[in-house]
Amino acid sequence: MPRRPIGRRLAKHQPLAFSPFMRLLAFASSSRRDLPHPEDCQCSEDISFDEKEKVPKLPRKEKDEQCSDSSDEEDSQGDVQADFEFFDPKPTDFHGVKTLLQNYLDDKEWDLSSFVDLILEQTTVGTVVKVADDEDESVFAVVTALNLARYKDNKCFREVKEFLRKVCSEKNITKDLEMLLEKKAQDVGLLVSQRVMNLPPQLLPPLYDGLFDEVSWATEDEPTGELRRSFRFKSYLLITKIYKLKNPQQRKPRRGEEDIEETVFLKPEDELFLELSSWSFTFPMCSQLVTSQEMKNYQLMGLVMAVEANKIPKFRQMLNSLID
């Protein structure tokens, strides 16, 4: 019998937008993505999700598990209601997942298709989020954890490691990075998490709880000892994106203006991962998600983090507190 954690009803709260600037950034970022269902994914300032909630119990994700959620914006002129469901990855999700990961390694040309195939083949650990009863089965989020050693012979994983070595310019971190990529690779999970920017934040706690619960189950339930060991992660490696203020010492808010945010996290959980990380580094990216007047003083940066697995319970607690 599949294990079923106790379902929780998410408390109502204001939308997770830390400032008007962050909200504008989220909307602009999502609007530039080439998504299968633009009427569902692309948001403008006058569209929001209506606040009704159905919380998934998150077993090993049968199709009838649902999570619908949304937030009411005070200045909204219309509402978009959507029931979200959590699913195991499957081959038909290929194009949706590939779209979400198209800038995963900046503008690098690499074997992204094979990388997506690996994500979809690993059904015991990993989740995709879709809208209920969507005939096109558009993918709005994907999260998974892939063992670095298990897939070391795949071209796409060699390219990921090559990319990380190339963009790491901090000498004091190079040794730590190399240790995770090679010597300790059998204990490292590449945590891949990507979604449309305006996905309701209330989905995040059950989404990550489901991931880490599945990792725990896999260490006991996988059919072979080798597979069970491949999920006994001691560290997680994350590749994500943030915006950094250019020349922060020269940028001071004018009288009456809000404090200028030096770092803008496109995904709120990344700020928590960074706080808990053993080490991290940033690197400038060639691709730009947003081109607007508000972003002219910001540079899109890649952020790589290493988080010890024993920090994950704390992360889950912090994420639930943040969203609540």
Helices and strands as residue ranges (DSSP letters): H 20-31, H 38-41, E 47-49, E 66-68, E 78-80, E 83-87, G 91-93, H 94-100, H 112-121, E 127-131, E 139-147, H 155-167, H 171-178, I 179-183, G 185-187, E 188-195, G 201-203, H 204-221, H 225-230, E 235-245, G 248-250, E 263-265, H 268-276, E 279-284, G 293-295, E 298-308, G 309-311, H 312-323
